[in-house]
Amino acid sequence: MKKRTEFVGAASAAALAVLPLAGTASAVEYTVTTESAPHRGDRCTYANSCAGSASFVHDGDHLLVWDNAADGHSVVVEYERSDENGTDYLRAWNYYGKYHRLDANMNIPEDGWISYRVCLGEYGSRKVLKDTCSAFNWEEAD
C-alpha cells in the first residue's frame, strides 16, 4: 500500500508562516494563524466536544483546520481530492496547539472535488486516532 503524508514545517506559535509543499502533483501552501476562541467547522472530531474542527472554503479552495483544545493532541484532516491518485489519504496536520488555525490553500480544478474528515492524532509518530474521526464530508470545488 502506498502511503503519502503531507507535513507542515516548523513555525512559532504566534508567528504567521507560509510554507509551500513541494513534491506533490498539486502543491499546497500552508498558513498558520492564531485565533481568539474555539471554532466549530463543518466537521468536528467525534465524542470530545469538538477538540478539532475543519471546513472547506470554496472561494480559493481552502481547507481550514482548527485546534480547539489544549488536550495534548494534534488535529489532522485526512482527505482525498479528485486530482490526486493514491492508495492512502493525504493529511494536513495542525500541531501548533490550542486556538491555532491551519489554512491549506489548494488549487483544485473547477470540476473537481474533495472528501475530508477531521481527527485527533499524535504528530510525532504520525498516528491518527481513528476513534476520534468525524464522518467524511464530500464537496465540489466549484
N, C-alpha and C positions, 0 to 999 in steps of 0.2 A: 504494500500500500504506500503510495507516495504521500508524504506529508509536507505541507507548506505552512509556515507561520510567519506573520509579519510582526516585527518588533519596532518599538519606538526608542530612539536614543535617549540618553540621559538629559534632563533639564532640571533646573532648580524649581522648587515648588512655587515660588512667587513670580518667576520669570515667564515670559512668553517665548515659546520655542516653535520654530517652523523647521520640520525635519522631513526632507524628501526621502522616499523609499525607493531604492534602486533595485533592479534585478527582477522585477515582475513585468508582465506584458502591459499591465495598466498601472502606472505609477500612482501612488497615493501620497499625499502630502499631509502631515500631521501638525496640528497646532494645539497647544495646551494653555488653558486659561483657568483662573481661579474664580469660583462662583461664591456668592454670599450665603447661599442656602441650598438645601437639597432640591432635586428636580425630579419630577415624575415624567419619564419619557413615554413613548408609545408602548414600550415593553419594560417591565420591571423584573428583577430577579425574583425567584419563586420563594415564598414562605419565609421571608425575612424582612418585611416592612420596606421593601424597595431599596435595599442597600446599594443596588446599582441599577441604572436605567439607560435606555438607548432610544434614539429616534433617527429616522431618515428624513432629511430635508430635501425635497425635490429640486428646489431652486439652487443649482450649483452642485447637486449630488453630494451632500454632506452627511456622513454617518456620525452622530454625536453620542458620546459615551460619558455618563456621569458616575462619579463615585459619591454616594450619599451618606456613607457611614464610616466611622473610624473603627473598623472591625478587624483590621489586620489582613484583610483580603484585597486583592486587586479586582477590578471589574474587567471582564473580557467579553467582546462581542465575537461570536462565531458567525461567519457569513459566507454565502455563495453569491456570485454575480454572473450575469449572462455572458460576459466577455472573458471569463476566466475558465480554464479547463483544469481540473484536478480531481483527486480522489479523496481529499480531506478538506475541511473548512479552512478558509482564510481566517485570521484572527487579528483583532485590534485590541491591544492591551492598554488599559488605563491603570498605571501603577503609581500615580502621583499622589494619591491619598484623598481624604475627605474633602469634598467641595471643589474638586478639580474636574474640569470637563476636557475630554479629548475630542477634537474635531478631525475626523478622517475625511479629507477633501478628495473625492473620487471624480473621475471623468467617465461615467458610464454612458454608452451610446444611447441616443434618444429613444430607440426602440427596445432598450434593454430593461433589465430588472435586477433586483437584489432581494435576497431572502436572508434574514438575520434573527439571532436570538441573543439575549444578554445573560451572562452567568457571572458568578464569582470564581476566582481562581487564585493560584499561587504563582506569581510571576517568576520567582526564582527557579522553580522546577518546571514552569510552563504547564502546570497541571490545572485543568478545568474541572471545577467541582460540579459535575453533571446534575446532581440533585438540586442545584440552585438555579438551573437554567429556566428561562421563560419559554413560552411557546414561540415558534417561529413566526415572523411577520414577513409577508411577501409583498413587495411594492414595485410598481413600474417606475422606471427612471424619469419618464416624461421628457 
